[in-house]
Amino acid sequence: MRQGQKRDRARELRRDMTLAERRLWSILCRRQLEGFRFRRQVPIGPYIADFTCLEAGLIIEVDGGQHMDAASDRTRDCFLQCEGFHVLRFWNNEVMANLDGVRALILRRLGHSPPSQPSSARGGRGRSRRPT
């Protein structure tokens, strides 16, 4: 996909967000998470990341059932990690049913520890926020 096509596709994805993406965006937009700026549908290499915080090197993906054990997601994550990003993936139902737990995991990855909350949301290991 050429750069112009990718930019147009990113615009389309921003306009047509899923319900789970809208719900997650409601806590990511306007620097609500400790002042970190997130962007939606950011082209990075051959991919378009759902949510990206460039400052923290963090990408958040919200996945539906079509991503269950997808080899293409592993390839994508590997590429993004080689570009210096840490990727957090959440299932749509996790975002819808446990937004507070998802928020807590994102904050933890950003280097902040919110009050402890039970969470079914999954995360991974990787880079944390660099001191400025």
N, CA, C and O atoms as a Tinker XYZ file with bonds, in Angstrom:
   528  protein
     1  N      0.857000   -1.175000    0.000000    73     2
     2  CA     0.000000    0.000000    0.000000    64     1     3
     3  C      0.903000    1.238000    0.000000    63     2     4     5
     4  O      1.811000    1.352000    0.823000    81     3
     5  N      0.647000    2.149000   -0.917000    73     3     6
     6  CA     1.425000    3.380000   -0.991000    64     5     7
     7  C      1.075000    4.313000    0.156000    63     6     8     9
     8  O      0.030000    4.171000    0.790000    81     7
     9  N      1.970000    5.277000    0.419000    73     7    10
    10  CA     1.802000    6.199000    1.554000    64     9    11
    11  C      0.465000    6.933000    1.508000    63    10    12    13
    12  O     -0.217000    7.025000    2.528000    81    11
    13  N      0.080000    7.452000    0.353000    73    11    14
    14  CA    -1.199000    8.159000    0.237000    64    13    15
    15  C     -2.385000    7.253000    0.501000    63    14    16    17
    16  O     -3.356000    7.659000    1.140000    81    15
    17  N     -2.306000    6.020000    0.008000    73    15    18
    18  CA    -3.377000    5.048000    0.261000    64    17    19
    19  C     -3.455000    4.690000    1.739000    63    18    20    21
    20  O     -4.543000    4.545000    2.296000    81    19
    21  N     -2.285000    4.550000    2.370000    73    19    22
    22  CA    -2.259000    4.208000    3.789000    64    21    23
    23  C     -2.844000    5.347000    4.625000    63    22    24    25
    24  O     -3.577000    5.102000    5.583000    81    23
    25  N     -2.521000    6.583000    4.266000    73    23    26
    26  CA    -3.061000    7.748000    4.972000    64    25    27
    27  C     -4.588000    7.795000    4.825000    63    26    28    29
    28  O     -5.299000    8.061000    5.795000    81    27
    29  N     -5.082000    7.540000    3.626000    73    27    30
    30  CA    -6.529000    7.521000    3.404000    64    29    31
    31  C     -7.197000    6.405000    4.189000    63    30    32    33
    32  O     -8.279000    6.594000    4.745000    81    31
    33  N     -6.552000    5.235000    4.237000    73    31    34
    34  CA    -7.095000    4.105000    5.001000    64    33    35
    35  C     -7.116000    4.436000    6.500000    63    34    36    37
    36  O     -8.072000    4.087000    7.193000    81    35
    37  N     -6.084000    5.098000    6.999000    73    35    38
    38  CA    -6.043000    5.500000    8.412000    64    37    39
    39  C     -7.180000    6.465000    8.724000    63    38    40    41
    40  O     -7.811000    6.358000    9.775000    81    39
    41  N     -7.442000    7.391000    7.835000    73    39    42
    42  CA    -8.567000    8.329000    8.025000    64    41    43
    43  C     -9.894000    7.582000    8.079000    63    42    44    45
    44  O    -10.757000    7.879000    8.905000    81    43
    45  N    -10.040000    6.620000    7.194000    73    43    46
    46  CA   -11.262000    5.810000    7.162000    64    45    47
    47  C    -11.423000    5.023000    8.469000    63    46    48    49
    48  O    -12.522000    4.945000    9.017000    81    47
    49  N    -10.339000    4.448000    8.959000    73    47    50
    50  CA   -10.394000    3.690000   10.209000    64    49    51
    51  C    -10.712000    4.593000   11.404000    63    50    52    53
    52  O    -11.411000    4.171000   12.324000    81    51
    53  N    -10.206000    5.826000   11.398000    73    51    54
    54  CA   -10.542000    6.773000   12.472000    64    53    55
    55  C    -12.026000    7.106000   12.447000    63    54    56    57
    56  O    -12.664000    7.228000   13.493000    81    55
    57  N    -12.559000    7.251000   11.262000    73    55    58
    58  CA   -13.977000    7.594000   11.105000    64    57    59
    59  C    -14.888000    6.420000   11.487000    63    58    60    61
    60  O    -15.978000    6.628000   12.021000    81    59
    61  N    -14.445000    5.193000   11.216000    73    59    62
    62  CA   -15.285000    4.009000   11.405000    64    61    63
    63  C    -14.799000    3.121000   12.550000    63    62    64    65
    64  O    -14.722000    1.902000   12.397000    81    63
    65  N    -14.473000    3.717000   13.688000    73    63    66
    66  CA   -13.974000    2.925000   14.819000    64    65    67
    67  C    -15.045000    1.958000   15.314000    63    66    68    69
    68  O    -16.242000    2.234000   15.237000    81    67
    69  N    -14.580000    0.810000   15.829000    73    67    70
    70  CA   -15.494000   -0.146000   16.439000    64    69    71
    71  C    -15.967000    0.410000   17.786000    63    70    72    73
    72  O    -15.401000    1.375000   18.301000    81    71
    73  N    -16.994000   -0.198000   18.342000    73    71    74
    74  CA   -17.498000    0.230000   19.644000    64    73    75
    75  C    -16.411000    0.117000   20.716000    63    74    76    77
    76  O    -16.262000    1.020000   21.540000    81    75
    77  N    -15.651000   -0.979000   20.712000    73    75    78
    78  CA   -14.573000   -1.148000   21.688000    64    77    79
    79  C    -13.486000   -0.088000   21.500000    63    78    80    81
    80  O    -12.966000    0.441000   22.483000    81    79
    81  N    -13.138000    0.226000   20.253000    73    79    82
    82  CA   -12.148000    1.277000   19.993000    64    81    83
    83  C    -12.650000    2.629000   20.491000    63    82    84    85
    84  O    -11.886000    3.400000   21.072000    81    83
    85  N    -13.930000    2.919000   20.267000    73    83    86
    86  CA   -14.498000    4.185000   20.756000    64    85    87
    87  C    -14.426000    4.263000   22.276000    63    86    88    89
    88  O    -14.089000    5.301000   22.846000    81    87
    89  N    -14.750000    3.145000   22.918000    73    87    90
    90  CA   -14.723000    3.111000   24.381000    64    89    91
    91  C    -13.299000    3.335000   24.907000    63    90    92    93
    92  O    -13.099000    4.105000   25.846000    81    91
    93  N    -12.323000    2.670000   24.309000    73    91    94
    94  CA   -10.940000    2.868000   24.736000    64    93    95
    95  C    -10.479000    4.287000   24.438000    63    94    96    97
    96  O     -9.808000    4.905000   25.265000    81    95
    97  N    -10.825000    4.805000   23.281000    73    95    98
    98  CA   -10.436000    6.164000   22.911000    64    97    99
    99  C    -10.984000    7.182000   23.918000    63    98   100   101
   100  O    -10.369000    8.224000   24.142000    81    99
   101  N    -12.135000    6.884000   24.524000    73    99   102
   102  CA   -12.733000    7.817000   25.490000    64   101   103
   103  C    -11.826000    8.037000   26.703000    63   102   104   105
   104  O    -11.951000    9.060000   27.376000    81   103
   105  N    -10.915000    7.100000   26.998000    73   103   106
   106  CA    -9.988000    7.312000   28.109000    64   105   107
   107  C     -8.586000    7.695000   27.643000    63   106   108   109
   108  O     -7.767000    8.137000   28.448000    81   107
   109  N     -8.303000    7.527000   26.346000    73   107   110
   110  CA    -6.974000    7.852000   25.828000    64   109   111
   111  C     -6.885000    9.275000   25.278000    63   110   112   113
   112  O     -5.812000    9.879000   25.294000    81   111
   113  N     -7.991000    9.808000   24.797000    73   111   114
   114  CA    -7.947000   11.113000   24.134000    64   113   115
   115  C     -7.723000   12.241000   25.145000    63   114   116   117
   116  O     -7.911000   12.062000   26.348000    81   115
   117  N     -7.329000   13.373000   24.645000    73   115   118
   118  CA    -7.137000   14.599000   25.438000    64   117   119
   119  C     -6.174000   14.427000   26.620000    63   118   120   121
   120  O     -6.366000   15.015000   27.684000    81   119
   121  N     -5.141000   13.614000   26.411000    73   119   122
   122  CA    -4.077000   13.452000   27.416000    64   121   123
   123  C     -4.602000   13.078000   28.802000    63   122   124   125
   124  O     -4.067000   13.532000   29.813000    81   123
   125  N     -5.648000   12.250000   28.847000    73   123   126
   126  CA    -6.265000   11.883000   30.111000    64   125   127
   127  C     -5.436000   10.920000   30.944000    63   126   128   129
   128  O     -5.628000   10.841000   32.157000    81   127
   129  N     -4.524000   10.188000   30.329000    73   127   130
   130  CA    -3.698000    9.239000   31.070000    64   129   131
   131  C     -2.352000    9.878000   31.399000    63   130   132   133
   132  O     -1.398000    9.786000   30.627000    81   131
   133  N     -2.296000   10.521000   32.547000    73   131   134
   134  CA    -1.063000   11.125000   33.060000    64   133   135
   135  C     -0.404000   12.069000   32.056000    63   134   136   137
   136  O      0.817000   12.226000   32.067000    81   135
   137  N     -1.187000   12.690000   31.199000    73   135   138
   138  CA    -0.665000   13.670000   30.258000    64   137   139
   139  C     -0.056000   13.090000   28.990000    63   138   140   141
   140  O      0.452000   13.843000   28.159000    81   139
   141  N     -0.092000   11.771000   28.819000    73   139   142
   142  CA     0.456000   11.163000   27.602000    64   141   143
   143  C     -0.496000   11.397000   26.433000    63   142   144   145
   144  O     -1.715000   11.296000   26.577000    81   143
   145  N      0.075000   11.708000   25.286000    73   143   146
   146  CA    -0.727000   11.947000   24.089000    64   145   147
   147  C     -0.814000   10.680000   23.255000    63   146   148   149
   148  O      0.205000   10.121000   22.848000    81   147
   149  N     -2.028000   10.236000   23.006000    73   147   150
   150  CA    -2.280000    9.096000   22.126000    64   149   151
   151  C     -2.876000    9.590000   20.830000    63   150   152   153
   152  O     -3.629000   10.564000   20.805000    81   151
   153  N     -2.532000    8.908000   19.751000    73   151   154
   154  CA    -3.092000    9.179000   18.434000    64   153   155
   155  C     -3.787000    7.918000   17.954000    63   154   156   157
   156  O     -3.421000    6.806000   18.336000    81   155
   157  N     -4.803000    8.106000   17.105000    73   155   158
   158  CA    -5.562000    6.976000   16.558000    64   157   159
   159  C     -5.080000    6.639000   15.167000    63   158   160   161
   160  O     -4.725000    7.518000   14.381000    81   159
   161  N     -5.072000    5.336000   14.872000    73   159   162
   162  CA    -4.822000    4.819000   13.522000    64   161   163
   163  C     -3.597000    5.484000   12.894000    63   162   164   165
   164  O     -3.705000    6.240000   11.929000    81   163
   165  N     -2.444000    5.185000   13.461000    73   163   166
   166  CA    -1.183000    5.790000   13.036000    64   165   167
   167  C     -0.443000    4.842000   12.092000    63   166   168   169
   168  O     -0.148000    3.707000   12.465000    81   167
   169  N     -0.142000    5.295000   10.874000    73   167   170
   170  CA     0.656000    4.474000    9.961000    64   169   171
   171  C      2.096000    4.341000   10.487000    63   170   172   173
   172  O      2.758000    5.343000   10.757000    81   171
   173  N      2.570000    3.095000   10.629000    73   171   174
   174  CA     3.946000    2.818000   11.045000    64   173   175
   175  C      4.444000    1.705000   10.136000    63   174   176   177
   176  O      3.964000    0.573000   10.200000    81   175
   177  N      5.395000    2.035000    9.304000    73   175   178
   178  CA     5.872000    1.059000    8.323000    64   177   179
   179  C      4.707000    0.602000    7.470000    63   178   180   181
   180  O      3.920000    1.429000    7.009000    81   179
   181  N      4.578000   -0.709000    7.248000    73   179   182
   182  CA     3.485000   -1.199000    6.405000    64   181   183
   183  C      2.163000   -1.358000    7.162000    63   182   184   185
   184  O      1.182000   -1.831000    6.588000    81   183
   185  N      2.124000   -0.972000    8.438000    73   183   186
   186  CA     0.956000   -1.219000    9.286000    64   185   187
   187  C      0.284000    0.083000    9.716000    63   186   188   189
   188  O      0.853000    1.169000    9.601000    81   187
   189  N     -0.943000   -0.061000   10.216000    73   187   190
   190  CA    -1.659000    1.052000   10.833000    64   189   191
   191  C     -2.001000    0.602000   12.249000    63   190   192   193
   192  O     -2.785000   -0.328000   12.441000    81   191
   193  N     -1.408000    1.270000   13.241000    73   191   194
   194  CA    -1.611000    0.911000   14.644000    64   193   195
   195  C     -2.884000    1.570000   15.164000    63   194   196   197
   196  O     -3.150000    2.733000   14.859000    81   195
   197  N     -3.675000    0.827000   15.952000    73   195   198
   198  CA    -4.938000    1.365000   16.478000    64   197   199
   199  C     -4.716000    2.638000   17.294000    63   198   200   201
   200  O     -5.294000    3.682000   16.990000    81   199
   201  N     -3.877000    2.550000   18.332000    73   199   202
   202  CA    -3.594000    3.698000   19.197000    64   201   203
   203  C     -2.097000    3.726000   19.473000    63   202   204   205
   204  O     -1.494000    2.692000   19.758000    81   203
   205  N     -1.504000    4.903000   19.390000    73   203   206
   206  CA    -0.064000    5.028000   19.550000    64   205   207
   207  C      0.282000    6.203000   20.439000    63   206   208   209
   208  O     -0.251000    7.300000   20.272000    81   207
   209  N      1.180000    5.968000   21.388000    73   207   210
   210  CA     1.788000    7.028000   22.177000    64   209   211
   211  C      3.255000    7.046000   21.778000    63   210   212   213
   212  O      4.036000    6.211000   22.234000    81   211
   213  N      3.631000    7.990000   20.932000    73   211   214
   214  CA     4.996000    8.053000   20.429000    64   213   215
   215  C      5.978000    8.337000   21.557000    63   214   216   217
   216  O      7.071000    7.772000   21.584000    81   215
   217  N      5.602000    9.202000   22.481000    73   215   218
   218  CA     6.462000    9.584000   23.602000    64   217   219
   219  C      6.888000    8.374000   24.425000    63   218   220   221
   220  O      8.041000    8.279000   24.845000    81   219
   221  N      5.967000    7.458000   24.653000    73   219   222
   222  CA     6.240000    6.281000   25.478000    64   221   223
   223  C      6.616000    5.058000   24.648000    63   222   224   225
   224  O      6.947000    4.012000   25.206000    81   223
   225  N      6.569000    5.176000   23.335000    73   223   226
   226  CA     6.867000    4.023000   22.489000    64   225   227
   227  C      5.874000    2.895000   22.690000    63   226   228   229
   228  O      6.248000    1.722000   22.723000    81   227
   229  N      4.594000    3.258000   22.825000    73   227   230
   230  CA     3.555000    2.276000   23.136000    64   229   231
   231  C      2.490000    2.256000   22.052000    63   230   232   233
   232  O      1.996000    3.297000   21.620000    81   231
   233  N      2.149000    1.054000   21.624000    73   231   234
   234  CA     1.048000    0.839000   20.683000    64   233   235
   235  C      0.022000   -0.035000   21.381000    63   234   236   237
   236  O      0.370000   -1.027000   22.021000    81   235
   237  N     -1.252000    0.341000   21.253000    73   235   238
   238  CA    -2.342000   -0.443000   21.820000    64   237   239
   239  C     -3.228000   -0.907000   20.675000    63   238   240   241
   240  O     -3.701000   -0.106000   19.868000    81   239
   241  N     -3.442000   -2.214000   20.620000    73   239   242
   242  CA    -4.301000   -2.810000   19.609000    64   241   243
   243  C     -5.546000   -3.369000   20.282000    63   242   244   245
   244  O     -5.462000   -3.973000   21.351000    81   243
   245  N     -6.693000   -3.168000   19.659000    73   243   246
   246  CA    -7.960000   -3.719000   20.140000    64   245   247
   247  C     -8.416000   -4.722000   19.096000    63   246   248   249
   248  O     -8.666000   -4.365000   17.944000    81   247
   249  N     -8.521000   -5.985000   19.509000    73   247   250
   250  CA    -8.737000   -7.077000   18.567000    64   249   251
   251  C    -10.069000   -7.784000   18.776000    63   250   252   253
   252  O    -10.540000   -7.943000   19.902000    81   251
   253  N    -10.655000   -8.198000   17.677000    73   251   254
   254  CA   -11.835000   -9.057000   17.691000    64   253   255
   255  C    -11.410000  -10.503000   17.505000    63   254   256   257
   256  O    -10.218000  -10.804000   17.437000    81   255
   257  N    -12.378000  -11.388000   17.423000    73   255   258
   258  CA   -12.124000  -12.820000   17.314000    64   257   259
   259  C    -11.309000  -13.234000   16.108000    63   258   260   261
   260  O    -10.665000  -14.283000   16.143000    81   259
   261  N    -11.312000  -12.449000   15.040000    73   259   262
   262  CA   -10.547000  -12.803000   13.845000    64   261   263
   263  C     -9.047000  -12.807000   14.116000    63   262   264   265
   264  O     -8.279000  -13.318000   13.301000    81   263
   265  N     -8.615000  -12.247000   15.246000    73   263   266
   266  CA    -7.188000  -12.195000   15.576000    64   265   267
   267  C     -6.734000  -13.365000   16.442000    63   266   268   269
   268  O     -5.566000  -13.422000   16.826000    81   267
   269  N     -7.619000  -14.288000   16.753000    73   267   270
   270  CA    -7.272000  -15.424000   17.615000    64   269   271
   271  C     -6.087000  -16.184000   17.022000    63   270   272   273
   272  O     -6.196000  -16.774000   15.947000    81   271
   273  N     -4.977000  -16.165000   17.715000    73   271   274
   274  CA    -3.760000  -16.881000   17.303000    64   273   275
   275  C     -3.341000  -16.561000   15.868000    63   274   276   277
   276  O     -2.916000  -17.452000   15.133000    81   275
   277  N     -3.459000  -15.310000   15.472000    73   275   278
   278  CA    -3.118000  -14.913000   14.103000    64   277   279
   279  C     -1.604000  -14.758000   13.946000    63   278   280   281
   280  O     -0.974000  -13.959000   14.638000    81   279
   281  N     -1.039000  -15.532000   13.028000    73   279   282
   282  CA     0.390000  -15.438000   12.740000    64   281   283
   283  C      0.742000  -14.046000   12.221000    63   282   284   285
   284  O      1.838000  -13.546000   12.475000    81   283
   285  N     -0.176000  -13.425000   11.499000    73   283   286
   286  CA     0.088000  -12.088000   10.973000    64   285   287
   287  C      0.257000  -11.070000   12.101000    63   286   288   289
   288  O      1.023000  -10.116000   11.962000    81   287
   289  N     -0.454000  -11.266000   13.220000    73   287   290
   290  CA    -0.287000  -10.373000   14.375000    64   289   291
   291  C      1.100000  -10.540000   14.995000    63   290   292   293
   292  O      1.705000   -9.559000   15.427000    81   291
   293  N      1.607000  -11.763000   15.042000    73   291   294
   294  CA     2.950000  -11.997000   15.583000    64   293   295
   295  C      3.998000  -11.326000   14.694000    63   294   296   297
   296  O      4.949000  -10.726000   15.195000    81   295
   297  N      3.822000  -11.428000   13.385000    73   295   298
   298  CA     4.742000  -10.776000   12.455000    64   297   299
   299  C      4.685000   -9.261000   12.627000    63   298   300   301
   300  O      5.716000   -8.589000   12.657000    81   299
   301  N      3.486000   -8.742000   12.736000    73   299   302
   302  CA     3.276000   -7.309000   12.918000    64   301   303
   303  C      3.916000   -6.833000   14.223000    63   302   304   305
   304  O      4.622000   -5.825000   14.244000    81   303
   305  N      3.661000   -7.572000   15.318000    73   303   306
   306  CA     4.225000   -7.195000   16.614000    64   305   307
   307  C      5.747000   -7.213000   16.578000    63   306   308   309
   308  O      6.394000   -6.337000   17.151000    81   307
   309  N      6.316000   -8.198000   15.914000    73   307   310
   310  CA     7.767000   -8.302000   15.792000    64   309   311
   311  C      8.323000   -7.078000   15.061000    63   310   312   313
   312  O      9.316000   -6.493000   15.494000    81   311
   313  N      7.689000   -6.697000   13.968000    73   311   314
   314  CA     8.120000   -5.517000   13.219000    64   313   315
   315  C      8.051000   -4.270000   14.106000    63   314   316   317
   316  O      9.001000   -3.489000   14.164000    81   315
   317  N      6.926000   -4.092000   14.790000    73   315   318
   318  CA     6.737000   -2.898000   15.621000    64   317   319
   319  C      7.726000   -2.866000   16.781000    63   318   320   321
   320  O      8.213000   -1.797000   17.149000    81   319
   321  N      8.028000   -4.029000   17.362000    73   319   322
   322  CA     9.024000   -4.084000   18.431000    64   321   323
   323  C     10.404000   -3.724000   17.906000    63   322   324   325
   324  O     11.170000   -3.044000   18.589000    81   323
   325  N     10.726000   -4.172000   16.701000    73   323   326
   326  CA    12.014000   -3.811000   16.090000    64   325   327
   327  C     12.100000   -2.313000   15.805000    63   326   328   329
   328  O     13.194000   -1.755000   15.723000    81   327
   329  N     10.958000   -1.674000   15.657000    73   327   330
   330  CA    10.908000   -0.228000   15.452000    64   329   331
   331  C     10.961000    0.525000   16.786000    63   330   332   333
   332  O     10.939000    1.756000   16.801000    81   331
   333  N     11.031000   -0.211000   17.911000    73   331   334
   334  CA    11.171000    0.416000   19.219000    64   333   335
   335  C      9.888000    0.569000   20.005000    63   334   336   337
   336  O      9.867000    1.278000   21.012000    81   335
   337  N      8.822000   -0.073000   19.575000    73   335   338
   338  CA     7.537000    0.033000   20.258000    64   337   339
   339  C      7.266000   -1.202000   21.105000    63   338   340   341
   340  O      7.733000   -2.301000   20.805000    81   339
   341  N      6.507000   -0.995000   22.160000    73   339   342
   342  CA     5.938000   -2.102000   22.919000    64   341   343
   343  C      4.470000   -2.172000   22.504000    63   342   344   345
   344  O      3.807000   -1.141000   22.390000    81   343
   345  N      3.960000   -3.380000   22.280000    73   343   346
   346  CA     2.584000   -3.549000   21.826000    64   345   347
   347  C      1.759000   -4.210000   22.929000    63   346   348   349
   348  O      2.104000   -5.286000   23.417000    81   347
   349  N      0.671000   -3.555000   23.312000    73   347   350
   350  CA    -0.322000   -4.147000   24.208000    64   349   351
   351  C     -1.528000   -4.502000   23.359000    63   350   352   353
   352  O     -2.002000   -3.684000   22.571000    81   351
   353  N     -2.025000   -5.725000   23.519000    73   351   354
   354  CA    -3.222000   -6.160000   22.792000    64   353   355
   355  C     -4.321000   -6.472000   23.792000    63   354   356   357
   356  O     -4.094000   -7.126000   24.810000    81   355
   357  N     -5.506000   -5.995000   23.483000    73   355   358
   358  CA    -6.682000   -6.268000   24.294000    64   357   359
   359  C     -7.782000   -6.783000   23.379000    63   358   360   361
   360  O     -7.916000   -6.342000   22.238000    81   359
   361  N     -8.566000   -7.720000   23.893000    73   359   362
   362  CA    -9.734000   -8.199000   23.163000    64   361   363
   363  C    -10.848000   -7.167000   23.292000    63   362   364   365
   364  O    -10.932000   -6.452000   24.291000    81   363
   365  N    -11.698000   -7.097000   22.281000    73   363   366
   366  CA   -12.857000   -6.198000   22.325000    64   365   367
   367  C    -13.642000   -6.370000   23.621000    63   366   368   369
   368  O    -13.998000   -5.387000   24.271000    81   367
   369  N    -13.913000   -7.632000   24.000000    73   367   370
   370  CA   -14.734000   -7.863000   25.186000    64   369   371
   371  C    -14.028000   -7.418000   26.467000    63   370   372   373
   372  O    -14.698000   -7.057000   27.435000    81   371
   373  N    -12.695000   -7.432000   26.499000    73   371   374
   374  CA   -11.966000   -6.916000   27.658000    64   373   375
   375  C    -12.200000   -5.410000   27.811000    63   374   376   377
   376  O    -12.444000   -4.915000   28.911000    81   375
   377  N    -12.122000   -4.710000   26.708000    73   375   378
   378  CA   -12.332000   -3.259000   26.740000    64   377   379
   379  C    -13.762000   -2.944000   27.160000    63   378   380   381
   380  O    -13.989000   -2.025000   27.947000    81   379
   381  N    -14.715000   -3.690000   26.649000    73   379   382
   382  CA   -16.119000   -3.424000   26.951000    64   381   383
   383  C    -16.479000   -3.788000   28.395000    63   382   384   385
   384  O    -17.252000   -3.072000   29.032000    81   383
   385  N    -15.931000   -4.890000   28.919000    73   383   386
   386  CA   -16.330000   -5.381000   30.239000    64   385   387
   387  C    -15.423000   -4.905000   31.372000    63   386   388   389
   388  O    -15.841000   -4.895000   32.530000    81   387
   389  N    -14.195000   -4.511000   31.058000    73   387   390
   390  CA   -13.245000   -4.188000   32.120000    64   389   391
   391  C    -12.360000   -3.011000   31.735000    63   390   392   393
   392  O    -11.135000   -3.128000   31.736000    81   391
   393  N    -12.966000   -1.892000   31.410000    73   391   394
   394  CA   -12.209000   -0.719000   30.985000    64   393   395
   395  C    -11.256000   -0.244000   32.087000    63   394   396   397
   396  O    -10.153000    0.211000   31.786000    81   395
   397  N    -11.660000   -0.342000   33.349000    73   395   398
   398  CA   -10.779000    0.070000   34.444000    64   397   399
   399  C     -9.521000   -0.801000   34.506000    63   398   400   401
   400  O     -8.427000   -0.292000   34.750000    81   399
   401  N     -9.671000   -2.096000   34.288000    73   399   402
   402  CA    -8.518000   -2.988000   34.278000    64   401   403
   403  C     -7.598000   -2.716000   33.099000    63   402   404   405
   404  O     -6.376000   -2.746000   33.240000    81   403
   405  N     -8.180000   -2.453000   31.944000    73   403   406
   406  CA    -7.401000   -2.106000   30.753000    64   405   407
   407  C     -6.644000   -0.809000   31.025000    63   406   408   409
   408  O     -5.457000   -0.707000   30.716000    81   407
   409  N     -7.312000    0.161000   31.589000    73   407   410
   410  CA    -6.689000    1.455000   31.931000    64   409   411
   411  C     -5.517000    1.250000   32.880000    63   410   412   413
   412  O     -4.453000    1.841000   32.694000    81   411
   413  N     -5.709000    0.407000   33.903000    73   411   414
   414  CA    -4.647000    0.150000   34.876000    64   413   415
   415  C     -3.418000   -0.469000   34.209000    63   414   416   417
   416  O     -2.290000   -0.093000   34.524000    81   415
   417  N     -3.628000   -1.410000   33.293000    73   415   418
   418  CA    -2.493000   -2.019000   32.589000    64   417   419
   419  C     -1.775000   -1.011000   31.701000    63   418   420   421
   420  O     -0.547000   -1.024000   31.616000    81   419
   421  N     -2.515000   -0.153000   31.051000    73   419   422
   422  CA    -1.887000    0.869000   30.209000    64   421   423
   423  C     -1.066000    1.816000   31.072000    63   422   424   425
   424  O      0.072000    2.139000   30.731000    81   423
   425  N     -1.633000    2.262000   32.188000    73   423   426
   426  CA    -0.904000    3.150000   33.093000    64   425   427
   427  C      0.363000    2.476000   33.619000    63   426   428   429
   428  O      1.414000    3.111000   33.710000    81   427
   429  N      0.265000    1.210000   33.959000    73   427   430
   430  CA     1.438000    0.477000   34.443000    64   429   431
   431  C      2.515000    0.460000   33.369000    63   430   432   433
   432  O      3.692000    0.668000   33.663000    81   431
   433  N      2.114000    0.211000   32.121000    73   431   434
   434  CA     3.079000    0.196000   31.023000    64   433   435
   435  C      3.691000    1.579000   30.811000    63   434   436   437
   436  O      4.853000    1.698000   30.422000    81   435
   437  N      2.907000    2.616000   31.068000    73   435   438
   438  CA     3.403000    3.982000   30.918000    64   437   439
   439  C      4.321000    4.381000   32.072000    63   438   440   441
   440  O      4.952000    5.437000   32.030000    81   439
   441  N      4.394000    3.534000   33.102000    73   439   442
   442  CA     5.295000    3.818000   34.207000    64   441   443
   443  C      4.629000    4.419000   35.419000    63   442   444   445
   444  O      5.309000    4.945000   36.299000    81   443
   445  N      3.321000    4.353000   35.484000    73   443   446
   446  CA     2.579000    4.866000   36.624000    64   445   447
   447  C      1.810000    3.724000   37.258000    63   446   448   449
   448  O      1.349000    2.819000   36.563000    81   447
   449  N      1.672000    3.762000   38.552000    73   447   450
   450  CA     0.956000    2.702000   39.254000    64   449   451
   451  C     -0.335000    3.240000   39.833000    63   450   452   453
   452  O     -0.317000    3.867000   40.893000    81   451
   453  N     -1.456000    3.011000   39.164000    73   451   454
   454  CA    -2.738000    3.421000   39.722000    64   453   455
   455  C     -3.104000    2.507000   40.881000    63   454   456   457
   456  O     -2.466000    1.470000   41.067000    81   455
   457  N     -4.107000    2.863000   41.660000    73   455   458
   458  CA    -4.535000    1.966000   42.735000    64   457   459
   459  C     -4.808000    0.571000   42.176000    63   458   460   461
   460  O     -5.352000    0.424000   41.081000    81   459
   461  N     -4.427000   -0.437000   42.935000    73   459   462
   462  CA    -4.569000   -1.824000   42.481000    64   461   463
   463  C     -6.028000   -2.169000   42.236000    63   462   464   465
   464  O     -6.892000   -1.923000   43.078000    81   463
   465  N     -6.291000   -2.751000   41.052000    73   463   466
   466  CA    -7.639000   -3.152000   40.682000    64   465   467
   467  C     -7.564000   -4.529000   40.049000    63   466   468   469
   468  O     -6.617000   -4.817000   39.317000    81   467
   469  N     -8.542000   -5.386000   40.312000    73   467   470
   470  CA    -8.538000   -6.677000   39.621000    64   469   471
   471  C     -8.684000   -6.461000   38.123000    63   470   472   473
   472  O     -9.405000   -5.570000   37.674000    81   471
   473  N     -7.989000   -7.288000   37.365000    73   471   474
   474  CA    -8.031000   -7.104000   35.921000    64   473   475
   475  C     -7.954000   -8.442000   35.207000    63   474   476   477
   476  O     -7.150000   -9.307000   35.553000    81   475
   477  N     -8.803000   -8.593000   34.207000    73   475   478
   478  CA    -8.695000   -9.772000   33.355000    64   477   479
   479  C     -7.945000   -9.427000   32.083000    63   478   480   481
   480  O     -7.650000  -10.300000   31.267000    81   479
   481  N     -7.632000   -8.117000   31.917000    73   479   482
   482  CA    -6.945000   -7.681000   30.703000    64   481   483
   483  C     -5.517000   -8.201000   30.712000    63   482   484   485
   484  O     -4.872000   -8.284000   31.757000    81   483
   485  N     -5.034000   -8.555000   29.506000    73   483   486
   486  CA    -3.695000   -9.109000   29.425000    64   485   487
   487  C     -2.741000   -8.074000   28.879000    63   486   488   489
   488  O     -3.140000   -7.202000   28.108000    81   487
   489  N     -1.517000   -8.159000   29.262000    73   487   490
   490  CA    -0.477000   -7.257000   28.761000    64   489   491
   491  C      0.773000   -8.068000   28.513000    63   490   492   493
   492  O      0.722000   -9.298000   28.468000    81   491
   493  N      1.871000   -7.403000   28.353000    73   491   494
   494  CA     3.115000   -8.108000   28.113000    64   493   495
   495  C      4.261000   -7.347000   28.716000    63   494   496   497
   496  O      4.064000   -6.388000   29.462000    81   495
   497  N      5.478000   -7.781000   28.386000    73   495   498
   498  CA     6.621000   -7.067000   28.908000    64   497   499
   499  C      7.262000   -6.276000   27.789000    63   498   500   501
   500  O      7.092000   -6.606000   26.616000    81   499
   501  N      7.988000   -5.250000   28.137000    73   499   502
   502  CA     8.637000   -4.429000   27.129000    64   501   503
   503  C      9.116000   -3.137000   27.720000    63   502   504   505
   504  O      9.343000   -3.040000   28.926000    81   503
   505  N      9.271000   -2.143000   26.878000    73   503   506
   506  CA     9.812000   -0.862000   27.314000    64   505   507
   507  C      8.844000   -0.145000   28.239000    63   506   508   509
   508  O      7.627000   -0.241000   28.084000    81   507
   509  N      9.392000    0.560000   29.183000    73   507   510
   510  CA     8.588000    1.460000   29.992000    64   509   511
   511  C      9.012000    2.884000   29.656000    63   510   512   513
   512  O      9.959000    3.092000   28.897000    81   511
   513  N      8.331000    3.836000   30.206000    73   511   514
   514  CA     8.588000    5.239000   29.897000    64   513   515
   515  C      9.982000    5.626000   30.327000    63   514   516   517
   516  O     10.419000    5.289000   31.427000    81   515
   517  N     10.685000    6.341000   29.453000    73   515   518
   518  CA    12.020000    6.850000   29.777000    64   517   519
   519  C     11.882000    8.119000   30.583000    63   518   520   521
   520  O     11.001000    8.930000   30.300000    81   519
   521  N     12.745000    8.321000   31.604000    73   519   522
   522  CA    12.712000    9.589000   32.335000    64   521   523
   523  C     13.096000   10.732000   31.424000    63   522   524   525
   524  O     13.907000   10.561000   30.514000    81   523
   525  N     12.516000   11.903000   31.663000    73   523   526
   526  CA    12.853000   13.071000   30.833000    64   525   527
   527  C     13.694000   14.046000   31.592000    63   526   528
   528  O     14.072000   15.086000   31.053000    81   527
